[in-house]
């Protein structure tokens, strides 16, 4: 597969620094920020007091500070949360989205293609774990191992003009710009939910499989929304989950999902056609519809059979 490029600079980027940076941010998100080792990253979520998702985040420990990014759709809500709850005298925070861009490079052999453009070796980049960071301080470049798509790749954080030069060099080496449809297919294949598509302001973390995606610590200290998340995990369950649907024909977002008794048990949230897996969708499905069940997706007068699969 030819390596593909995408400009991810529309996403929010923030930095947190100071003695209380990890403690302050950790009190607002679902994962264990205080235990995050330098050079590593993690997924996490910011929640309301009622446990509903405000933003799904990536948090990277750069040693001198934390770099946090999230989807553009959730930027305003997350920044408002930070401004409300984080005391800048204890933990300095800055929105750096204009000063620092993000470029994604995905596909086979991307470490070799990228290494020479950022001053790394291919071995440096290939050794990174998911969300791991390679840094070049003198040029302000951070390369992280991405886990957002169904193919391997990296995200590069740097000044916009530096990223533009890297992108041009990669295109000269055969990389091409990804289409929006291609990126959506790769995201659906990875099972990663997107705010405004699979997730909204009423979604609980476990409904969006954020526990399965490693975005929740059940052993860390308190954070906003923890009581709801812990109660679900230790004493109960959610009533619905995001699931993959496999079918023989393409499904459509918005289609109602019906069980064998023609009861409505869910809704298709996103859909694509995968070269490897065929027609594939992500749907929010009632808990009682077990993986392996056959359902029907109805849009208008048309109904298509589909098989439910857990996203893991």
C-alpha positions as CSV (number, residue, x, y, z in Angstrom):
1,X,0.0,0.0,0.0
2,X,1.3,3.5,-0.9
3,X,1.8,5.6,2.2
4,X,-0.9,8.2,2.8
5,X,-0.7,11.6,4.3
6,X,-3.3,13.7,6.1
7,X,-3.2,17.1,7.8
8,X,-4.7,16.6,11.3
9,X,-4.1,20.2,12.4
10,X,-7.8,20.9,12.8
11,X,-7.6,18.9,16.0
12,X,-7.0,20.7,19.3
13,X,-3.5,20.8,20.8
14,X,-2.8,21.9,24.4
15,X,0.3,21.8,26.6
16,X,0.2,21.4,30.4
17,X,3.3,22.2,32.5
18,X,4.4,22.9,36.0
19,X,4.8,20.8,39.2
20,X,1.1,20.1,39.4
21,X,0.4,19.5,35.7
22,X,-0.1,15.8,35.8
23,X,-2.0,15.9,39.0
24,X,-4.3,18.7,37.8
25,X,-5.1,17.0,34.5
26,X,-5.4,13.6,36.1
27,X,-8.2,14.9,38.2
28,X,-10.3,15.6,35.2
29,X,-9.8,12.6,32.9
30,X,-10.4,8.8,33.0
31,X,-6.9,7.5,32.7
32,X,-3.9,7.5,35.0
33,X,-1.9,10.6,34.0
34,X,0.2,10.6,37.1
35,X,1.5,7.2,36.3
36,X,2.2,8.0,32.6
37,X,6.0,7.5,31.9
38,X,8.0,10.0,30.0
39,X,8.1,9.2,26.3
40,X,4.7,7.4,26.5
41,X,1.1,8.4,25.8
42,X,-2.4,7.1,26.4
43,X,-6.0,7.6,25.5
44,X,-8.3,9.2,28.0
45,X,-11.7,10.9,28.2
46,X,-13.0,14.0,29.9
47,X,-16.4,13.6,31.3
48,X,-19.3,15.6,32.8
49,X,-20.2,15.0,36.5
50,X,-22.8,12.6,35.2
51,X,-20.2,10.6,33.4
52,X,-21.1,11.7,29.8
53,X,-18.3,12.2,27.4
54,X,-17.0,15.7,26.8
55,X,-13.9,14.7,24.7
56,X,-11.8,11.7,23.8
57,X,-8.1,12.7,24.3
58,X,-4.6,11.6,23.5
59,X,-2.2,12.5,26.3
60,X,1.6,12.4,25.8
61,X,4.3,12.8,28.5
62,X,7.1,14.8,26.9
63,X,9.0,15.1,30.2
64,X,9.0,18.8,30.3
65,X,5.3,19.0,29.8
66,X,2.2,17.1,28.7
67,X,0.9,17.4,25.1
68,X,-2.8,16.8,24.8
69,X,-4.9,16.6,21.6
70,X,-8.5,15.9,20.8
71,X,-11.0,16.2,18.0
72,X,-11.9,19.6,16.7
73,X,-15.6,19.0,17.5
74,X,-14.8,18.8,21.2
75,X,-12.1,21.5,21.5
76,X,-14.3,24.3,22.9
77,X,-15.9,22.1,25.5
78,X,-12.6,20.6,26.7
79,X,-10.9,24.0,26.9
80,X,-13.8,25.4,28.8
81,X,-13.5,22.5,31.3
82,X,-9.8,23.2,31.7
83,X,-10.3,26.9,32.3
84,X,-13.0,26.2,34.8
85,X,-11.2,23.6,36.9
86,X,-7.4,24.0,36.5
87,X,-5.7,26.7,38.5
88,X,-3.0,28.3,36.2
89,X,-0.9,29.1,39.2
90,X,-0.5,25.4,39.9
91,X,-0.5,24.0,36.3
92,X,0.2,26.2,33.3
93,X,-1.9,25.3,30.3
94,X,-1.7,26.7,26.8
95,X,-3.7,26.1,23.6
96,X,-1.0,25.6,20.9
97,X,-3.1,24.6,18.0
98,X,-1.9,27.5,15.8
99,X,1.8,27.2,16.7
100,X,1.9,23.4,16.5
101,X,0.4,21.4,13.6
102,X,-0.2,17.7,13.2
103,X,0.6,15.6,10.1
104,X,-0.4,11.9,9.8
105,X,1.6,9.4,7.7
106,X,0.2,5.8,7.5
107,X,0.9,2.6,5.6
108,X,3.6,0.1,5.2
109,X,7.2,1.1,5.7
110,X,6.3,4.5,7.0
111,X,9.1,4.5,9.6
112,X,11.7,4.3,6.8
113,X,10.0,7.1,4.8
114,X,9.6,9.4,7.8
115,X,12.8,8.9,9.6
116,X,15.1,10.8,7.3
117,X,12.7,13.8,7.2
118,X,12.7,14.3,11.0
119,X,16.3,13.2,11.9
120,X,15.4,9.9,13.4
121,X,16.5,6.4,12.4
122,X,13.9,3.9,11.2
123,X,14.8,1.7,14.2
124,X,13.9,4.7,16.5
125,X,10.4,5.0,15.1
126,X,9.8,1.2,14.7
127,X,10.6,0.7,18.4
128,X,7.8,3.1,19.5
129,X,4.9,1.4,21.3
130,X,1.4,2.7,20.6
131,X,1.2,6.3,21.6
132,X,5.0,6.3,22.2
133,X,6.9,9.5,21.4
134,X,10.2,10.2,19.7
135,X,11.4,13.8,20.2
136,X,13.8,16.1,18.5
137,X,14.0,19.1,20.8
138,X,16.2,21.3,18.7
139,X,13.6,21.5,15.9
140,X,10.5,21.1,18.1
141,X,9.4,17.8,16.4
142,X,7.5,15.1,18.1
143,X,6.7,11.8,16.3
144,X,4.1,9.5,18.0
145,X,3.0,6.0,17.1
146,X,-0.6,6.4,16.0
147,X,-3.3,3.9,16.9
148,X,-6.3,5.7,15.3
149,X,-6.6,3.8,12.0
150,X,-6.6,0.1,11.0
151,X,-3.1,0.5,9.4
152,X,0.1,1.4,11.1
153,X,1.5,4.9,11.0
154,X,2.7,8.0,12.8
155,X,1.6,11.5,13.7
156,X,4.1,14.3,13.6
157,X,3.7,17.4,15.7
158,X,5.8,20.4,14.7
159,X,5.5,24.0,13.5
160,X,3.2,24.3,10.4
161,X,5.9,25.4,8.0
162,X,8.2,22.5,9.1
163,X,5.3,20.1,8.6
164,X,4.6,21.5,5.1
165,X,8.2,20.8,4.2
166,X,8.0,17.3,5.6
167,X,4.8,16.6,3.7
168,X,6.3,17.9,0.4
169,X,9.4,15.6,0.9
170,X,7.2,12.6,1.6
171,X,5.1,13.3,-1.5
172,X,8.3,13.4,-3.5
173,X,9.1,9.9,-2.1
174,X,5.7,8.6,-3.3
175,X,3.3,9.3,-0.5
176,X,-0.1,10.6,-1.5
177,X,-2.8,12.6,0.2
178,X,-5.6,10.5,1.7
179,X,-9.2,11.2,0.9
180,X,-11.8,11.8,3.6
181,X,-13.6,8.6,2.6
182,X,-10.4,6.6,2.9
183,X,-9.7,7.9,6.4
184,X,-13.2,7.2,7.5
185,X,-13.0,3.6,6.2
186,X,-9.7,3.1,8.1
187,X,-11.2,4.5,11.3
188,X,-14.3,2.3,11.1
189,X,-12.1,-0.7,10.5
190,X,-10.2,0.2,13.6
191,X,-13.4,0.6,15.6
192,X,-12.4,4.0,17.0
193,X,-15.5,6.1,17.7
194,X,-15.7,9.7,16.6
195,X,-17.5,12.6,18.3
196,X,-20.6,13.7,16.4
197,X,-20.8,10.3,14.7
198,X,-20.8,7.5,17.1
199,X,-20.5,9.6,20.3
200,X,-22.6,12.6,21.5
201,X,-23.1,14.5,24.7
202,X,-25.2,11.7,26.1
203,X,-22.8,8.8,25.6
204,X,-21.2,7.0,28.5
205,X,-17.5,5.9,28.2
206,X,-18.3,2.2,28.3
207,X,-21.0,2.6,25.7
208,X,-18.3,3.9,23.3
209,X,-15.9,1.0,24.3
210,X,-13.4,3.4,25.8
211,X,-12.6,0.8,28.5
212,X,-11.7,-1.7,25.8
213,X,-9.7,0.9,24.0
214,X,-7.6,1.5,27.1
215,X,-8.8,4.9,27.9
216,X,-10.1,4.2,31.4
217,X,-8.2,3.3,34.6
218,X,-10.2,1.6,37.3
219,X,-7.5,1.9,39.9
220,X,-6.5,5.6,39.7
221,X,-7.7,8.4,42.0
222,X,-10.8,10.5,41.7
223,X,-11.7,12.4,38.6
224,X,-14.9,14.1,37.3
225,X,-17.5,11.5,36.4
226,X,-15.7,8.6,38.2
227,X,-18.6,7.6,40.3
228,X,-20.7,6.8,37.3
229,X,-17.9,5.0,35.5
230,X,-16.9,2.9,38.5
231,X,-20.5,2.0,39.4
232,X,-21.1,0.7,35.8
233,X,-17.8,-1.3,35.9
234,X,-18.0,-2.8,39.4
235,X,-21.8,-3.1,40.0
236,X,-23.7,-2.9,36.8
237,X,-23.5,-2.5,33.0
238,X,-24.5,-0.1,30.3
239,X,-27.6,-0.9,28.3
240,X,-26.0,-0.4,24.9
241,X,-22.6,-0.7,23.1
242,X,-21.0,0.3,19.9
243,X,-20.7,-2.8,17.7
244,X,-19.5,-3.6,14.2
245,X,-22.1,-4.9,11.8
246,X,-21.1,-7.1,8.9
247,X,-23.4,-7.4,5.9
248,X,-23.4,-8.5,2.2
249,X,-24.5,-5.1,0.9
250,X,-23.5,-1.6,2.1
251,X,-25.4,-0.2,5.1
252,X,-26.3,3.4,5.7
253,X,-25.9,5.7,8.7
254,X,-29.2,6.3,10.4
255,X,-30.6,2.8,9.5
256,X,-32.6,1.3,12.4
257,X,-31.3,-2.1,13.6
258,X,-34.0,-4.7,14.2
259,X,-33.7,-8.0,16.0
260,X,-35.3,-11.4,15.1
261,X,-38.6,-10.3,16.5
262,X,-38.5,-7.0,14.6
263,X,-37.9,-4.9,17.7
264,X,-35.7,-1.9,17.2
265,X,-32.5,-2.5,19.1
266,X,-30.1,0.1,17.7
267,X,-29.0,2.4,15.0
268,X,-26.2,2.5,12.4
269,X,-23.9,5.4,13.2
270,X,-21.3,5.0,10.4
271,X,-20.7,2.7,7.4
272,X,-18.1,1.9,4.8
273,X,-17.0,-0.9,2.4
274,X,-13.7,-2.5,3.5
275,X,-11.6,-4.2,0.8
276,X,-10.7,-6.9,3.4
277,X,-14.0,-7.2,5.3
278,X,-16.7,-6.1,2.9
279,X,-19.6,-3.8,3.9
280,X,-18.9,-2.8,7.5
281,X,-20.7,-0.4,9.9
282,X,-20.5,0.8,13.5
283,X,-23.9,0.8,15.2
284,X,-25.1,1.5,18.8
285,X,-26.8,-1.8,19.8
286,X,-28.7,-2.8,22.9
287,X,-26.7,-5.0,25.3
288,X,-29.0,-8.0,25.0
289,X,-28.1,-8.4,21.3
290,X,-25.0,-10.6,21.7
291,X,-22.1,-10.6,19.3
292,X,-22.8,-13.3,16.6
293,X,-26.5,-12.4,16.4
294,X,-28.1,-11.8,13.1
295,X,-30.0,-8.5,12.8
296,X,-31.6,-6.4,10.1
297,X,-30.7,-2.8,9.2
298,X,-33.8,-0.9,7.9
299,X,-33.7,2.3,6.1
300,X,-37.0,3.3,4.5
301,X,-38.6,0.2,3.0
302,X,-35.4,-1.7,2.6
303,X,-34.0,-4.2,5.1
304,X,-30.6,-5.8,5.0
305,X,-29.4,-8.7,7.2
306,X,-26.2,-8.1,9.2
307,X,-24.1,-9.9,11.8
308,X,-23.2,-8.2,15.1
309,X,-19.5,-8.3,16.1
310,X,-17.9,-6.9,19.3
311,X,-15.3,-4.2,18.8
312,X,-12.1,-5.3,20.5
